[in-house]
Amino acid sequence: MFWVWCVLVLITPTLSSEDTFSEELDLTLLPDGRLAAEFVFGMKGPARVADFKLLPKKFIQIMHHFNVFELQFSLTRGRWNSARWGTLRERPRPIGLELAANFYHHEHHNGTLHEDVEEQWKGLVHAMAGIFCASVNFLDVAQLQYSSDERVRNFEDTLQYAKGIVVSPKWVRLGMSRPPDRLGVLTAEPVCTENLTPFLQLIPSRGKSGLTKLLNPVTVFGAVYQSLIVSYTYDESSSTDNLHQAVVAVVDPSKRTADLKRVHGAWSVEKLFKAKLGVAACPMATSSRIQVTIPPSIAAPSKYTLTPSPADTAAQPEGTYTYPLTPIPGDIAFKWVSKVVTALASHPPSSPLRIHRYQTGLGHLRASVISHLANSGAEPLDLTYLDLIPFSLNPFFHTLSLVMEGNPTNLLALPSH
């Protein structure tokens, strides 16, 4: 019996102190009564070629094989309303699929710079397509039509395809350490449960424990805005792989009335995400918590109740409540003290910048596409605006015009064809 017990101890997997896994859920009440749910999962560990602990082996090996040291990938449905909802922890992603990557640039023995970005990008998009069950392979350079102009305004090597575009931006960083070597966007890519399943397989809990149990497909894909996000970085100084995954969903617990009013409703974690067995921390997580944010500009603490009461609120900003999963005693529930009813369009903007693109007119003669950018703040803003024109439209660039505060302004336009 003693010998068997020793064998069991020897084969029990142990996690290195250098491997860390954290999980967080941020619930933020929005001005219009909706609720923004941000699931954030972080994994960090020393670079390995085998014997992986927490980091997903299949994903990390692909990053190493194609010399990727920085990557951002997202699948999004719906539009983040920055003017009404403001900003959150995660950068709003464009509709459809977005993939940005930076590669290591190797040098020949004679010191000349050798960039094999095209081959690395080709292998990367096909590998990502296999992992996430998405059409990332359509960003393969071989399937794109090469632009006749190698320098299109601030973009180099522009590659256009019916479903999207691949560019090498010079000024767009997207939160990365430098402008990406390749940025690809597929605006028509749908998001569904077959993308969520492989997404969860990269997380140590794999949807079986911890906060991943709350990722109910009915709730996530029934949201007005939903985004699956994967970010990867390699720290060369410490030889460390960092993987960041997030799910952002804007759910609506409020109700609408026949006279175009919105009744702000109560909500709880169990009801929102269909968690019948409650919430508990993942056994492999070094940090696990749920944070609820009720901005004071939306509601004062006297206007609502939150149960159970958080353990320590003195060190938190007003309206911010943190619940460590140890586990939580009971459900987290939010209720209004009195009934709150507002008009659907009565909420002021939360961001000074508003962007609205729309189409006017019909036919080739009178149809036009207008992009309206407005700054309601007191300070000027420096913007880089990237607009993807659908392949079905044939714009006439000589009709392109720029109007600022009602006055026409000179505009330099460099068509790609």
Disulfide bonds with the S-S distance in Angstrom:
none
